[in-house]
Amino acid sequence: MDVAGSLRIVVNGWMAGRLASGSGQYLAHLLDWLPRMAPTARIALLQPVHRATAETGPEESRRRWPQVEVVPVPLPPLPENIAKVWWEQVAAPRAAHRLGADVYFVPYWAPPAWSPLPVVVTIHDLIPLLLPAYRGGLLQRLYVHLVSWTAHCATAILTVSEAAARDIVAHLQVEPARVRVVHHGPNQEGFATVDAAHLQRVRVRYALPARFFLYLGGFDVRKNVQAVIEGYARFRARGGDPTIKLVLAGALPTQDTPFFPDPRRLAKEAGCAADVHFCGWIEEEDKPALYALAIAFVFPSLYEGFGMMLLEAMQAGTPVITSNG
């Protein structure tokens, strides 16, 4: 019996198209694969829109996921933060109910306090709760308090690692039986197409050195990029091969702040700026080749719910240097 075939699944699409975030990546790949894994399930994606554009809807999502019904849900004419909370807590659950959903799925930490439907939420990590630098101002702290409480209202909580599950049980104080670990798989698309020509195209496109250590990810403080740079500087100072450079990939901070320390400044202070290459944002289809070209992938992040980049590097056959804390 195909149980999924009888289901009407309505998905919160707030993170649709936000590929610079882990939750956006998660939702995008989920919507790529869910129709393949459950081809008879009826899937709808709710997307927030301003009332002026509600009739046309989010055409980009319709093009990317033709097997998914994309339903625009208007944002109220309120300040941005309040509009987001209203949309998550009231507008989206009501829309899911109107669509006759059997289950309402929220793929990031924002379950509603009340819903006429069973709610499944994915909590990737508890970073805003556990790391002081990520707690933000008063409004951010109030929001984290809200979603910490509404987690108790969810029918089931999905998470991406045993470590994250332990944090959720310990810090949100939810029953362990309601938490289910569903591990990420590697982003498979593109790995089968990496050949010598593709490798060369990527090397030229991003002006990559012949041999390099690679960091790929964000530059916020928990990613610990300073340790990557200082470690590379020590490697060079202690006689490491001078032909091996350091490549830092990802969108650079627009300002140098304690939360987003500029790696260009860090490289200058460490005395290795001449050997550090910044290649900016990496297109999704180029990531497999970038990993494959690296001597090793370096990722000493201070906290991750999962750490997808580690799995992507392993999928490319690239050695991984990471932390166990």
PASEBA-1860 file (N, C-alpha, C; in nm, 3 decimals):
! residues 325
1> MDVAGSLR> 0.084/-0.121/0.000/0.000/0.000/0.000/0.087/0.125/0.000 ~ 0.057/0.217/-0.087/0.130/0.344/-0.093/0.063/0.442/0.002 ~ 0.115/0.449/0.126/0.054/0.537/0.225/0.063/0.683/0.181 ~ 0.181/0.720/0.125/0.200/0.859/0.083/0.099/0.901/-0.022 ~ 0.051/0.804/-0.101/-0.043/0.835/-0.207/-0.174/0.892/-0.159 ~ -0.210/0.863/-0.036/-0.335/0.912/0.019/-0.320/1.047/0.088 ~ -0.201/1.101/0.088/-0.173/1.220/0.166/-0.179/1.348/0.082 ~ -0.235/1.449/0.144/-0.227/1.585/0.093/-0.130/1.658/0.185
9> IVVNGWMA> -0.009/1.688/0.135/0.097/1.749/0.215/0.109/1.895/0.175 ~ 0.093/1.983/0.272/0.110/2.126/0.247/0.234/2.173/0.321 ~ 0.322/2.242/0.248/0.455/2.278/0.298/0.465/2.429/0.315 ~ 0.517/2.470/0.430/0.550/2.611/0.452/0.667/2.647/0.360 ~ 0.647/2.745/0.273/0.749/2.781/0.175/0.820/2.912/0.202 ~ 0.826/2.954/0.329/0.893/3.081/0.359/1.037/3.081/0.309 ~ 1.105/2.967/0.317/1.246/2.961/0.280/1.269/2.928/0.133 ~ 1.164/2.915/0.054/1.180/2.883/-0.089/1.260/2.992/-0.159
17> GRLASGSG> 1.360/2.951/-0.234/1.442/3.045/-0.309/1.554/3.110/-0.230 ~ 1.563/3.083/-0.099/1.667/3.144/-0.016/1.786/3.048/-0.006 ~ 1.856/3.030/-0.117/1.958/2.926/-0.127/2.086/2.959/-0.052 ~ 2.100/3.082/-0.004/2.218/3.116/0.075/2.207/3.062/0.218 ~ 2.090/3.013/0.255/2.072/2.958/0.390/2.060/2.807/0.384 ~ 2.100/2.741/0.493/2.088/2.597/0.499/1.944/2.551/0.490 ~ 1.853/2.624/0.555/1.712/2.585/0.550/1.656/2.600/0.409 ~ 1.703/2.701/0.336/1.661/2.717/0.198/1.710/2.605/0.109
25> QYLAHLLD> 1.834/2.564/0.131/1.889/2.450/0.056/1.810/2.322/0.088 ~ 1.782/2.303/0.215/1.707/2.184/0.260/1.572/2.177/0.191 ~ 1.498/2.288/0.191/1.367/2.289/0.129/1.377/2.265/-0.020 ~ 1.474/2.328/-0.085/1.487/2.313/-0.230/1.511/2.168/-0.269 ~ 1.604/2.102/-0.201/1.633/1.963/-0.236/1.519/1.870/-0.194 ~ 1.450/1.904/-0.086/1.334/1.825/-0.045/1.226/1.829/-0.152 ~ 1.200/1.949/-0.205/1.097/1.960/-0.309/1.142/1.899/-0.441 ~ 1.273/1.892/-0.464/1.324/1.821/-0.581/1.293/1.671/-0.572
33> WLPRMAPT> 1.308/1.615/-0.452/1.305/1.471/-0.435/1.172/1.415/-0.387 ~ 1.096/1.491/-0.310/0.973/1.437/-0.254/0.875/1.389/-0.361 ~ 0.854/1.463/-0.471/0.764/1.410/-0.574/0.815/1.281/-0.638 ~ 0.946/1.261/-0.641/1.000/1.137/-0.696/0.981/1.020/-0.599 ~ 0.999/1.049/-0.470/0.989/0.944/-0.370/0.844/0.906/-0.339 ~ 0.754/1.002/-0.354/0.611/0.977/-0.327/0.531/1.034/-0.444 ~ 0.538/0.969/-0.561/0.483/1.030/-0.683/0.331/1.048/-0.681 ~ 0.260/0.976/-0.593/0.115/0.991/-0.591/0.066/1.085/-0.481
41> ARIALLQP> 0.158/1.132/-0.397/0.120/1.230/-0.295/0.088/1.363/-0.362 ~ -0.004/1.437/-0.303/-0.041/1.570/-0.352/0.028/1.672/-0.265 ~ 0.121/1.747/-0.326/0.206/1.838/-0.249/0.177/1.981/-0.292 ~ 0.157/2.065/-0.193/0.137/2.208/-0.219/0.240/2.287/-0.139 ~ 0.288/2.395/-0.198/0.387/2.482/-0.135/0.324/2.619/-0.115 ~ 0.317/2.662/0.011/0.266/2.795/0.042/0.380/2.895/0.035 ~ 0.362/3.002/-0.041/0.467/3.104/-0.049/0.413/3.240/-0.012 ~ 0.486/3.313/0.073/0.441/3.447/0.113/0.455/3.545/-0.002
49> VHRATAET> 0.355/3.627/-0.021/0.360/3.730/-0.125/0.295/3.856/-0.071 ~ 0.339/3.968/-0.123/0.270/4.093/-0.094/0.140/4.095/-0.173 ~ 0.040/4.159/-0.119/-0.093/4.152/-0.180/-0.093/4.200/-0.325 ~ -0.006/4.293/-0.358/-0.002/4.346/-0.495/0.039/4.240/-0.596 ~ 0.112/4.137/-0.552/0.159/4.034/-0.646/0.094/3.900/-0.621 ~ -0.006/3.894/-0.535/-0.064/3.766/-0.496/-0.128/3.692/-0.613 ~ -0.182/3.766/-0.710/-0.252/3.698/-0.819/-0.156/3.627/-0.913 ~ -0.040/3.682/-0.936/0.053/3.619/-1.029/0.129/3.505/-0.962
57> GPEESRRR> 0.162/3.518/-0.832/0.228/3.409/-0.761/0.375/3.398/-0.792 ~ 0.444/3.312/-0.718/0.589/3.296/-0.734/0.622/3.204/-0.853 ~ 0.639/3.267/-0.969/0.658/3.189/-1.091/0.787/3.107/-1.090 ~ 0.892/3.158/-1.023/1.018/3.082/-1.020/0.998/2.945/-0.956 ~ 0.921/2.939/-0.848/0.895/2.810/-0.783/0.814/2.719/-0.872 ~ 0.719/2.774/-0.944/0.639/2.691/-1.035/0.725/2.630/-1.145 ~ 0.822/2.709/-1.194/0.910/2.656/-1.298/1.000/2.547/-1.243 ~ 1.055/2.566/-1.122/1.149/2.467/-1.068/1.079/2.339/-1.026
65> WPQVEVVP> 0.958/2.351/-0.968/0.890/2.232/-0.916/0.753/2.218/-0.982 ~ 0.751/2.176/-1.109/0.623/2.169/-1.181/0.526/2.067/-1.123 ~ 0.575/1.970/-1.046/0.486/1.869/-0.987/0.429/1.915/-0.852 ~ 0.468/2.033/-0.808/0.421/2.087/-0.681/0.326/2.202/-0.709 ~ 0.213/2.202/-0.642/0.119/2.314/-0.651/0.171/2.429/-0.566 ~ 0.197/2.543/-0.629/0.248/2.660/-0.557/0.131/2.754/-0.530 ~ 0.109/2.783/-0.402/-0.006/2.862/-0.360/0.042/2.990/-0.293 ~ 0.016/3.106/-0.351/0.055/3.232/-0.285/-0.035/3.260/-0.166
73> VPLPPLPE> 0.028/3.300/-0.054/-0.045/3.337/0.067/-0.003/3.479/0.103 ~ -0.093/3.574/0.098/-0.054/3.715/0.117/0.002/3.743/0.256 ~ 0.099/3.832/0.258/0.150/3.886/0.383/0.060/4.001/0.427 ~ 0.038/4.017/0.556/-0.041/4.130/0.601/0.038/4.259/0.591 ~ -0.031/4.373/0.580/0.038/4.504/0.571/0.086/4.550/0.708 ~ 0.185/4.482/0.760/0.239/4.508/0.893/0.390/4.523/0.882 ~ 0.458/4.574/0.986/0.605/4.574/0.984/0.659/4.435/0.956 ~ 0.776/4.430/0.893/0.828/4.303/0.839/0.832/4.190/0.941
81> NIAKVWWE> 0.888/4.215/1.059/0.901/4.108/1.158/0.765/4.058/1.205 ~ 0.672/4.152/1.228/0.539/4.112/1.274/0.465/4.038/1.162 ~ 0.481/4.084/1.039/0.416/4.018/0.925/0.464/3.873/0.911 ~ 0.593/3.851/0.932/0.647/3.715/0.922/0.585/3.624/1.028 ~ 0.578/3.672/1.151/0.522/3.590/1.258/0.374/3.562/1.231 ~ 0.299/3.664/1.188/0.158/3.643/1.156/0.143/3.539/1.045 ~ 0.226/3.550/0.943/0.218/3.456/0.831/0.244/3.314/0.879 ~ 0.349/3.296/0.962/0.385/3.163/1.010/0.281/3.106/1.106
89> QVAAPRAA> 0.229/3.191/1.195/0.144/3.144/1.302/-0.004/3.137/1.264 ~ -0.046/3.222/1.171/-0.189/3.230/1.141/-0.219/3.203/0.993 ~ -0.160/3.283/0.904/-0.200/3.278/0.764/-0.168/3.144/0.698 ~ -0.045/3.095/0.718/-0.006/2.970/0.652/-0.083/2.849/0.705 ~ -0.097/2.831/0.838/-0.177/2.717/0.885/-0.323/2.722/0.836 ~ -0.381/2.842/0.833/-0.518/2.854/0.781/-0.525/2.814/0.634 ~ -0.425/2.858/0.556/-0.422/2.822/0.414/-0.408/2.672/0.396 ~ -0.326/2.609/0.478/-0.311/2.463/0.470/-0.443/2.394/0.499
97> HRLGADVY> -0.517/2.444/0.597/-0.648/2.387/0.630/-0.745/2.404/0.514 ~ -0.747/2.523/0.453/-0.836/2.547/0.340/-0.807/2.454/0.224 ~ -0.680/2.418/0.208/-0.640/2.329/0.098/-0.669/2.182/0.126 ~ -0.724/2.153/0.243/-0.758/2.015/0.276/-0.637/1.929/0.308 ~ -0.538/1.988/0.369/-0.415/1.914/0.399/-0.441/1.804/0.502 ~ -0.370/1.694/0.487/-0.365/1.590/0.590/-0.256/1.620/0.691 ~ -0.151/1.687/0.644/-0.041/1.724/0.733/0.018/1.855/0.684 ~ 0.055/1.939/0.779/0.120/2.066/0.748/0.265/2.054/0.790
105> FVPYWAPP> 0.356/2.073/0.694/0.499/2.053/0.717/0.571/2.187/0.716 ~ 0.643/2.215/0.825/0.722/2.337/0.838/0.870/2.296/0.836 ~ 0.944/2.327/0.730/1.081/2.274/0.716/1.188/2.356/0.785 ~ 1.151/2.437/0.882/1.248/2.513/0.962/1.181/2.541/1.097 ~ 1.253/2.597/1.189/1.208/2.610/1.328/1.104/2.721/1.342 ~ 0.977/2.693/1.304/0.871/2.793/1.315/0.733/2.726/1.315 ~ 0.711/2.626/1.402/0.578/2.564/1.405/0.475/2.659/1.464 ~ 0.350/2.649/1.420/0.247/2.735/1.477/0.206/2.688/1.616
113> AWSPLPVV> 0.158/2.783/1.695/0.111/2.750/1.830/-0.018/2.671/1.826 ~ -0.100/2.694/1.721/-0.224/2.620/1.707/-0.245/2.590/1.560 ~ -0.294/2.471/1.533/-0.324/2.434/1.396/-0.437/2.332/1.398 ~ -0.532/2.342/1.305/-0.637/2.241/1.295/-0.587/2.110/1.234 ~ -0.458/2.107/1.197/-0.400/1.991/1.128/-0.283/1.937/1.209 ~ -0.246/1.811/1.187/-0.117/1.764/1.240/-0.003/1.843/1.179 ~ 0.093/1.882/1.262/0.206/1.963/1.218/0.335/1.884/1.238 ~ 0.416/1.879/1.134/0.551/1.822/1.141/0.648/1.936/1.114
121> VTIHDLIP> 0.747/1.952/1.201/0.845/2.060/1.185/0.985/2.000/1.183 ~ 1.071/2.056/1.101/1.213/2.022/1.104/1.287/2.130/1.182 ~ 1.355/2.090/1.289/1.443/2.180/1.363/1.586/2.136/1.334 ~ 1.656/2.216/1.258/1.790/2.179/1.214/1.892/2.189/1.327 ~ 1.875/2.290/1.411/1.969/2.313/1.520/1.907/2.414/1.614 ~ 1.974/2.438/1.726/1.926/2.536/1.825/2.026/2.652/1.838 ~ 2.087/2.690/1.727/2.191/2.792/1.731/2.145/2.922/1.797 ~ 2.027/2.977/1.764/1.989/3.104/1.829/1.963/3.090/1.978
129> LLLPAYRG> 1.940/2.969/2.023/1.916/2.947/2.165/2.045/2.921/2.241 ~ 2.139/2.850/2.179/2.257/2.801/2.250/2.380/2.889/2.236 ~ 2.391/2.966/2.127/2.512/3.046/2.104/2.481/3.194/2.131 ~ 2.545/3.254/2.231/2.513/3.394/2.266/2.524/3.491/2.150 ~ 2.622/3.472/2.062/2.641/3.567/1.951/2.524/3.566/1.853 ~ 2.441/3.463/1.857/2.332/3.447/1.760/2.196/3.481/1.820 ~ 2.194/3.532/1.941/2.066/3.559/2.006/2.003/3.689/1.960 ~ 2.082/3.779/1.904/2.027/3.900/1.847/1.968/3.994/1.950
137> GLLQRLYV> 1.884/4.086/1.901/1.821/4.184/1.987/1.695/4.130/2.052 ~ 1.619/4.219/2.110/1.500/4.179/2.185/1.400/4.105/2.098 ~ 1.373/4.156/1.977/1.274/4.091/1.891/1.318/3.951/1.853 ~ 1.448/3.933/1.823/1.498/3.800/1.789/1.485/3.705/1.908 ~ 1.516/3.755/2.028/1.505/3.669/2.147/1.360/3.632/2.175 ~ 1.268/3.725/2.154/1.126/3.695/2.171/1.080/3.590/2.070 ~ 1.131/3.601/1.947/1.094/3.503/1.844/1.144/3.364/1.882 ~ 1.268/3.355/1.929/1.322/3.225/1.969/1.243/3.168/2.086
145> HLVSWTAH> 1.203/3.254/2.178/1.120/3.209/2.290/0.987/3.154/2.238 ~ 0.928/3.224/2.140/0.801/3.179/2.083/0.813/3.041/2.019 ~ 0.913/3.023/1.931/0.922/2.896/1.859/0.973/2.783/1.949 ~ 1.043/2.819/2.057/1.079/2.716/2.155/0.953/2.662/2.222 ~ 0.858/2.752/2.250/0.732/2.710/2.311/0.645/2.634/2.212 ~ 0.633/2.685/2.087/0.545/2.621/1.991/0.597/2.485/1.945 ~ 0.725/2.457/1.967/0.776/2.323/1.936/0.698/2.216/2.011 ~ 0.647/2.250/2.129/0.568/2.155/2.209/0.433/2.127/2.144
153> CATAILTV> 0.391/2.213/2.051/0.261/2.197/1.988/0.268/2.109/1.863 ~ 0.387/2.081/1.815/0.401/2.002/1.693/0.369/1.856/1.719 ~ 0.309/1.793/1.620/0.280/1.650/1.630/0.409/1.569/1.629 ~ 0.503/1.609/1.546/0.632/1.541/1.537/0.739/1.642/1.502 ~ 0.860/1.617/1.550/0.975/1.702/1.522/1.078/1.618/1.448 ~ 1.117/1.664/1.330/1.227/1.602/1.258/1.354/1.681/1.285 ~ 1.466/1.613/1.289/1.594/1.681/1.296/1.696/1.601/1.217 ~ 1.818/1.654/1.206/1.910/1.603/1.103/2.030/1.528/1.159
161> SEAAARDI> 2.042/1.518/1.291/2.153/1.443/1.349/2.116/1.402/1.492 ~ 2.184/1.300/1.541/2.162/1.257/1.679/2.201/1.368/1.776 ~ 2.306/1.444/1.742/2.349/1.554/1.829/2.240/1.660/1.839 ~ 2.180/1.696/1.726/2.072/1.794/1.729/1.952/1.741/1.807 ~ 1.923/1.611/1.793/1.811/1.552/1.868/1.834/1.562/2.018 ~ 1.957/1.536/2.061/1.988/1.547/2.205/1.968/1.691/2.254 ~ 2.011/1.789/2.173/1.992/1.929/2.211/1.844/1.964/2.221 ~ 1.765/1.916/2.126/1.622/1.948/2.125/1.553/1.891/2.248
169> VAHLQVEP> 1.582/1.767/2.280/1.521/1.705/2.398/1.566/1.776/2.525 ~ 1.695/1.807/2.534/1.749/1.865/2.657/1.706/2.010/2.676 ~ 1.709/2.091/2.571/1.688/2.234/2.588/1.545/2.280/2.561 ~ 1.472/2.208/2.474/1.331/2.241/2.453/1.240/2.158/2.541 ~ 1.297/2.055/2.601/1.224/1.969/2.696/1.098/1.910/2.632 ~ 1.117/1.854/2.513/1.009/1.780/2.448/1.033/1.631/2.468 ~ 0.927/1.552/2.454/0.938/1.409/2.474/1.026/1.347/2.365 ~ 1.123/1.265/2.403/1.210/1.203/2.302/1.132/1.126/2.196
177> ARVRVVHH> 1.018/1.070/2.230/0.942/0.990/2.134/0.889/1.074/2.018 ~ 0.878/1.206/2.037/0.826/1.291/1.928/0.936/1.344/1.837 ~ 1.060/1.311/1.866/1.173/1.360/1.787/1.225/1.245/1.700 ~ 1.235/1.269/1.572/1.282/1.168/1.477/1.403/1.223/1.401 ~ 1.510/1.146/1.395/1.629/1.186/1.321/1.618/1.136/1.177 ~ 1.622/1.227/1.083/1.623/1.194/0.940/1.748/1.258/0.883 ~ 1.851/1.179/0.863/1.979/1.234/0.819/1.971/1.290/0.678 ~ 2.051/1.392/0.654/2.068/1.441/0.517/2.138/1.335/0.433
185> GPNQEGFA> 2.107/1.336/0.304/2.192/1.269/0.207/2.274/1.375/0.137 ~ 2.382/1.334/0.069/2.459/1.433/-0.008/2.377/1.484/-0.125 ~ 2.405/1.606/-0.166/2.338/1.660/-0.284/2.394/1.590/-0.408 ~ 2.323/1.489/-0.455/2.377/1.399/-0.557/2.390/1.464/-0.694 ~ 2.302/1.561/-0.724/2.302/1.618/-0.857/2.439/1.676/-0.891 ~ 2.493/1.634/-1.003/2.618/1.692/-1.049/2.740/1.605/-1.024 ~ 2.734/1.515/-0.925/2.853/1.436/-0.895/2.885/1.339/-1.008 ~ 2.783/1.287/-1.073/2.808/1.192/-1.180/2.863/1.260/-1.306
193> TVDAAHLQ> 2.850/1.392/-1.316/2.890/1.461/-1.438/3.028/1.525/-1.427 ~ 3.096/1.508/-1.315/3.228/1.568/-1.299/3.330/1.488/-1.379 ~ 3.384/1.547/-1.483/3.488/1.485/-1.563/3.601/1.585/-1.580 ~ 3.701/1.548/-1.655/3.819/1.634/-1.669/3.782/1.770/-1.727 ~ 3.690/1.772/-1.823/3.652/1.899/-1.885/3.579/1.988/-1.785 ~ 3.491/1.927/-1.703/3.419/2.004/-1.602/3.515/2.059/-1.497 ~ 3.609/1.977/-1.455/3.709/2.023/-1.358/3.786/2.143/-1.411 ~ 3.824/2.136/-1.537/3.901/2.247/-1.595/3.816/2.373/-1.606
201> RVRVRYAL> 3.689/2.358/-1.643/3.601/2.475/-1.652/3.588/2.544/-1.517 ~ 3.572/2.465/-1.412/3.558/2.522/-1.278/3.689/2.588/-1.234 ~ 3.801/2.524/-1.264/3.931/2.582/-1.228/3.949/2.719/-1.294 ~ 3.912/2.730/-1.420/3.927/2.856/-1.492/3.824/2.959/-1.443 ~ 3.700/2.914/-1.425/3.592/3.006/-1.388/3.622/3.080/-1.258 ~ 3.682/3.008/-1.161/3.708/3.068/-1.030/3.856/3.099/-1.007 ~ 3.935/3.091/-1.117/4.078/3.123/-1.111/4.148/3.048/-0.997 ~ 4.125/2.918/-0.989/4.175/2.838/-0.878/4.323/2.806/-0.895
209> PARFFLYL> 4.399/2.804/-0.785/4.539/2.762/-0.793/4.549/2.613/-0.824 ~ 4.669/2.570/-0.859/4.689/2.430/-0.898/4.661/2.335/-0.781 ~ 4.704/2.373/-0.660/4.685/2.289/-0.542/4.636/2.378/-0.428 ~ 4.535/2.330/-0.354/4.481/2.418/-0.251/4.401/2.338/-0.147 ~ 4.401/2.395/-0.025/4.305/2.357/0.077/4.179/2.440/0.053 ~ 4.064/2.384/0.084/3.937/2.451/0.056/3.855/2.471/0.181 ~ 3.801/2.592/0.197/3.690/2.616/0.288/3.574/2.668/0.204 ~ 3.454/2.612/0.225/3.333/2.657/0.156/3.223/2.671/0.259
217> GGFDVRKN> 3.162/2.788/0.267/3.054/2.807/0.363/3.038/2.954/0.395 ~ 2.969/2.980/0.506/2.947/3.117/0.550/3.068/3.171/0.624 ~ 3.061/3.300/0.657/3.171/3.366/0.727/3.127/3.424/0.861 ~ 3.012/3.379/0.911/2.972/3.421/1.045/3.063/3.354/1.148 ~ 3.064/3.406/1.267/3.171/3.376/1.363/3.177/3.229/1.403 ~ 3.062/3.159/1.407/3.067/3.019/1.450/3.136/2.929/1.347 ~ 3.148/2.976/1.224/3.215/2.894/1.122/3.365/2.883/1.148 ~ 3.418/2.972/1.233/3.556/2.960/1.280/3.657/2.971/1.166
225> VQAVIEGY> 3.629/3.060/1.072/3.720/3.077/0.959/3.854/3.133/1.005 ~ 3.855/3.207/1.114/3.982/3.256/1.168/4.076/3.141/1.198 ~ 4.024/3.030/1.250/4.108/2.914/1.278/4.161/2.852/1.149 ~ 4.080/2.854/1.043/4.127/2.803/0.913/4.247/2.885/0.866 ~ 4.233/3.017/0.871/4.339/3.106/0.823/4.463/3.094/0.911 ~ 4.446/3.097/1.041/4.561/3.086/1.130/4.628/2.950/1.120 ~ 4.549/2.846/1.102/4.606/2.713/1.083/4.689/2.705/0.955 ~ 4.637/2.767/0.848/4.712/2.769/0.723/4.842/2.848/0.739
233> ARFRARGG> 4.835/2.961/0.810/4.956/3.041/0.832/5.061/2.961/0.909 ~ 5.019/2.884/1.008/5.114/2.800/1.082/5.170/2.691/0.993 ~ 5.086/2.634/0.908/5.131/2.533/0.812/5.245/2.588/0.726 ~ 5.228/2.711/0.678/5.332/2.772/0.595/5.455/2.806/0.679 ~ 5.435/2.858/0.799/5.548/2.900/0.884/5.633/2.781/0.927 ~ 5.572/2.665/0.935/5.645/2.546/0.981/5.696/2.459/0.866 ~ 5.706/2.519/0.750/5.769/2.449/0.639/5.674/2.375/0.548 ~ 5.545/2.405/0.556/5.449/2.340/0.466/5.473/2.378/0.321
241> DPTIKLVL> 5.431/2.292/0.233/5.453/2.309/0.088/5.402/2.445/0.042 ~ 5.490/2.532/-0.008/5.447/2.667/-0.048/5.361/2.668/-0.173 ~ 5.355/2.557/-0.245/5.269/2.555/-0.365/5.123/2.530/-0.331 ~ 5.095/2.492/-0.207/4.956/2.468/-0.166/4.898/2.598/-0.111 ~ 4.795/2.647/-0.176/4.730/2.772/-0.136/4.605/2.741/-0.053 ~ 4.541/2.846/-0.006/4.415/2.832/0.067/4.306/2.903/-0.013 ~ 4.199/2.832/-0.043/4.085/2.889/-0.114/3.968/2.900/-0.016 ~ 3.915/3.021/-0.003/3.798/3.047/0.079/3.682/3.081/-0.015
249> AGALPTQD> 3.581/2.995/-0.018/3.470/3.010/-0.112/3.342/3.044/-0.038 ~ 3.266/3.135/-0.094/3.141/3.180/-0.033/3.130/3.330/-0.045 ~ 3.008/3.380/-0.026/2.984/3.524/-0.036/3.049/3.595/0.082 ~ 3.139/3.687/0.054/3.214/3.756/0.159/3.124/3.855/0.234 ~ 3.156/3.882/0.361/3.078/3.980/0.437/3.083/4.117/0.372 ~ 2.973/4.189/0.379/2.970/4.324/0.325/3.031/4.424/0.422 ~ 3.038/4.388/0.551/3.102/4.471/0.652/3.185/4.383/0.744 ~ 3.290/4.440/0.799/3.377/4.367/0.892/3.326/4.393/1.034
257> TPFFPDPR> 3.262/4.293/1.095/3.204/4.306/1.228/3.245/4.187/1.313 ~ 3.229/4.195/1.445/3.258/4.078/1.528/3.176/3.955/1.489 ~ 3.053/3.977/1.442/2.970/3.863/1.401/3.011/3.810/1.264 ~ 3.051/3.899/1.173/3.099/3.862/1.039/3.241/3.915/1.021 ~ 3.341/3.856/1.086/3.479/3.905/1.068/3.524/3.885/0.922 ~ 3.579/3.990/0.865/3.619/3.985/0.723/3.743/3.897/0.709 ~ 3.735/3.788/0.634/3.852/3.699/0.622/3.969/3.763/0.549 ~ 3.945/3.866/0.471/4.056/3.936/0.405/4.144/4.005/0.508
265> RLAKEAGC> 4.081/4.067/0.606/4.158/4.128/0.715/4.230/4.021/0.796 ~ 4.162/3.912/0.824/4.222/3.805/0.903/4.345/3.747/0.832 ~ 4.338/3.734/0.701/4.451/3.681/0.625/4.570/3.777/0.629 ~ 4.541/3.907/0.622/4.650/4.006/0.631/4.715/4.001/0.768 ~ 4.635/3.994/0.873/4.689/3.990/1.009/4.769/3.863/1.034 ~ 4.732/3.753/0.969/4.804/3.627/0.986/4.929/3.620/0.899 ~ 4.947/3.717/0.809/5.065/3.721/0.725/5.063/3.626/0.607 ~ 4.944/3.582/0.566/4.938/3.486/0.455/4.846/3.532/0.343
273> AADVHFCG> 4.814/3.662/0.339/4.716/3.712/0.243/4.753/3.681/0.099 ~ 4.882/3.680/0.068/4.925/3.656/-0.071/4.892/3.515/-0.117 ~ 4.873/3.424/-0.024/4.849/3.284/-0.060/4.704/3.241/-0.035 ~ 4.616/3.336/-0.004/4.475/3.306/0.019/4.394/3.360/-0.099 ~ 4.314/3.274/-0.157/4.235/3.310/-0.275/4.087/3.311/-0.237 ~ 4.018/3.419/-0.268/3.875/3.432/-0.241/3.800/3.420/-0.373 ~ 3.716/3.320/-0.385/3.650/3.300/-0.515/3.501/3.330/-0.512 ~ 3.448/3.381/-0.401/3.311/3.428/-0.399/3.208/3.316/-0.401
281> WIEEEDKP> 3.087/3.354/-0.437/2.974/3.260/-0.440/2.999/3.150/-0.543 ~ 2.970/3.028/-0.503/2.989/2.912/-0.591/2.854/2.862/-0.639 ~ 2.837/2.852/-0.768/2.713/2.799/-0.822/2.698/2.651/-0.783 ~ 2.575/2.610/-0.761/2.548/2.475/-0.711/2.609/2.368/-0.800 ~ 2.600/2.387/-0.932/2.650/2.286/-1.024/2.802/2.278/-1.025 ~ 2.871/2.378/-0.969/3.017/2.378/-0.967/3.076/2.321/-0.839 ~ 2.992/2.300/-0.737/3.045/2.255/-0.608/3.113/2.118/-0.615 ~ 3.054/2.018/-0.683/3.123/1.887/-0.687/3.266/1.897/-0.743
289> ALYALAIA> 3.283/1.974/-0.850/3.416/1.989/-0.909/3.510/2.065/-0.817 ~ 3.458/2.167/-0.748/3.541/2.245/-0.656/3.594/2.155/-0.545 ~ 3.506/2.075/-0.485/3.551/1.981/-0.383/3.657/1.885/-0.439 ~ 3.628/1.832/-0.556/3.717/1.730/-0.614/3.856/1.785/-0.645 ~ 3.865/1.914/-0.675/3.994/1.974/-0.707/4.080/2.000/-0.583 ~ 4.017/2.006/-0.466/4.089/2.042/-0.344/4.173/1.926/-0.292 ~ 4.286/1.960/-0.230/4.368/1.860/-0.159/4.294/1.812/-0.036 ~ 4.228/1.904/0.035/4.149/1.869/0.153/4.047/1.979/0.176
297> FVFPSLYE> 3.936/1.941/0.238/3.833/2.037/0.277/3.847/2.063/0.426 ~ 3.856/2.192/0.464/3.882/2.231/0.603/3.757/2.299/0.658 ~ 3.703/2.245/0.768/3.574/2.294/0.817/3.567/2.278/0.969 ~ 3.635/2.365/1.045/3.637/2.351/1.192/3.527/2.431/1.261 ~ 3.404/2.422/1.211/3.293/2.498/1.267/3.275/2.467/1.415 ~ 3.230/2.569/1.489/3.211/2.553/1.633/3.079/2.485/1.668 ~ 2.981/2.493/1.578/2.852/2.429/1.604/2.780/2.411/1.472 ~ 2.728/2.291/1.449/2.646/2.261/1.332/2.536/2.165/1.373
305> GFGMMLLE> 2.416/2.184/1.316/2.315/2.082/1.333/2.354/1.956/1.259 ~ 2.410/1.973/1.140/2.455/1.859/1.058/2.590/1.887/0.994 ~ 2.599/1.991/0.911/2.723/2.021/0.840/2.726/1.956/0.703 ~ 2.633/1.999/0.616/2.618/1.936/0.485/2.747/1.936/0.403 ~ 2.829/2.041/0.419/2.949/2.051/0.335/3.046/1.936/0.360 ~ 3.048/1.884/0.483/3.134/1.768/0.511/3.093/1.649/0.424 ~ 2.963/1.626/0.416/2.913/1.513/0.337/2.938/1.535/0.189 ~ 2.922/1.658/0.144/2.947/1.688/0.002/3.094/1.664/-0.033
313> AMQAGTPV> 3.185/1.705/0.055/3.327/1.682/0.030/3.359/1.533/0.026 ~ 3.303/1.458/0.122/3.325/1.314/0.122/3.271/1.249/-0.005 ~ 3.153/1.297/-0.051/3.095/1.243/-0.174/3.188/1.264/-0.293 ~ 3.265/1.374/-0.290/3.360/1.402/-0.398/3.493/1.328/-0.380 ~ 3.507/1.254/-0.270/3.631/1.181/-0.245/3.741/1.269/-0.190 ~ 3.706/1.383/-0.132/3.805/1.477/-0.081/3.827/1.456/0.069 ~ 3.951/1.446/0.116/3.975/1.433/0.260/3.918/1.553/0.336 ~ 3.867/1.529/0.456/3.802/1.631/0.537/3.883/1.654/0.664
321> ITSNG> 3.909/1.781/0.695/3.969/1.821/0.823/3.864/1.900/0.897 ~ 3.818/1.847/1.012/3.712/1.915/1.086/3.736/1.903/1.234 ~ 3.641/1.949/1.314/3.654/1.945/1.460/3.554/1.845/1.517 ~ 3.578/1.803/1.640/3.488/1.707/1.702/3.416/1.766/1.823 ~ 3.420/1.899/1.834/3.358/1.966/1.946/3.223/2.021/1.912
END
